[in-house]
Amino acid sequence: MSERPTRSDESPRLNTGVAHNARVWNYWIGGKDNYEVDQRVGEHIAGMFPVIREVARADRDFLGRAVRFLAAERGVRQFLDIGTGLPTVDNTHEIAQRIAPDARIVYVDNDPIVLVHARTLLTSTPEGVTDYIDADVHNPDTIVERAAATLDFGRPVAVMMLGILNFVLDTDEARGVVRRVMAAVPSGSVLVLTHPTFDADLGGEGNIPAMEFWNENATPPITARSRAEIATFLEGLDLVEPGLVPCSQWRATPGSAAAVPQFGAVAVKP
């Protein structure tokens, strides 16, 4: 989420000379909001770890299934999407407001190119609200404080953390981020999570050299974690079936998707 350390009131400068996650991810899913340096790094990583494009698509498809489930089946009307990334087709607010026009969505990111596109593309239905916060995942208290201007923290909130805790390199700090945000939302709120893994049974061992190359050639630095480590982010919450599984297979049509080395889960605050 950050190209360099920033204060909570300071936006990072756009650096087109170094590959950045939001833009490389956009390249992997077929978007146009990326530069030659992002394409070059993205192609190199895809050569090392070919499944990465499948992971990127699976993560995006998981977002759609999770938001539709929460809006249609659980009646969630508020979404806090931390680590928005570049807007593409079927963003959180579009999916949610298609089902519930009065849904309120707050996006959080601090990459400058994301900010530019968010201000022009992340629109809302007349009945609902869409807002954008320029803030860093490492500053959860700032996120909560600013989100409270748009979201009613007396009513359930879906906290979306898709592919973002992997940029908080210290696992204890990452757990602290989750706990501080989830402590601010009421019972019935939901954590929606995806996270890359190096677990070999999912083919994740290839994440290790790919991430080493990434950390030497791109920004921000990233890490993968084991299933057991990722499960600690969900402690104290009630997992929605089928639990912590490859994100490609969470509530997907049986047999329709192969497992990818990226876990996904939806869990409810009691």
C-alpha positions, 0 to 999 in steps of 0.5 A: 500500500505504500511506496515509502514510509508516510505519516498518516497525513502525508500521501506518497509521491508517484514513482513510475521508475519502480514496479508497484504492487497495485499496478503489477496486480492490475497488469496480471488481471488484464488492466491498463493502468500500469507502466513498462516497469510493472509489466517487466517485473510482472512478466518475470514473476509470472515466468518464475511462478506461472500460477500468479495470474490465476491467483490474481484472477481467483482473488478478484473472483473471490471478492465478487462472491464474498460481497454478493454473499454478504449483501444478498444473504447476510444483509450487510450494507456497509463495507470497509475495503482496506487495500483497494488497489486500482479500480477495475470491473465490478468493484466492491461498491458496484457489486454491493449496490447492485444488490442493495442500492443504499449500501455504503462503501469506504475504500482505503489505500495510499498509492497515488495512482490508486487515489487518482483513479478512485476519485474519478471511477469510484462512484455511487448510486444516489441512495448509497455512499462511496468514499475514499480514505488516503491512509496506510494499513499500518495505521488502523486507528487512522482508518477507523477514525476517518471511516467513521465519517461515512460508516455507522459503527453501531451497525455491522460492517464488512471489513475487506482485507484482500491481499493486504496483510501480506504487506505487513511483514511482522505477523504480530503487527498484522494481527494487531491491525486486524484486532484493532479494526475488528474491535471498532466494529460491532457484533455481526460485522465480518472480516473478509480476508485473502492472503498468499501462502507458501504451503507446499500442498497448494503449490505455494513453495514457488511464492518464496523465490518469487517474493524474494525477486519482488522484494529486490525489484519492486515495492512494497515488500511482501511476505507469504504465510502458512495456513496456521499463521493466517488462521491466527488473523481469524481468532475470536471470529466465527468462520463462515463455511467452508472456512479457511480454504484456497480463495478460488474454492470459497463458495465456488461451484464444486469442481469449477476451480483448482486450488491456488496458493492464496487462502480466503475466508469470511468470518463473523464477529460474535 
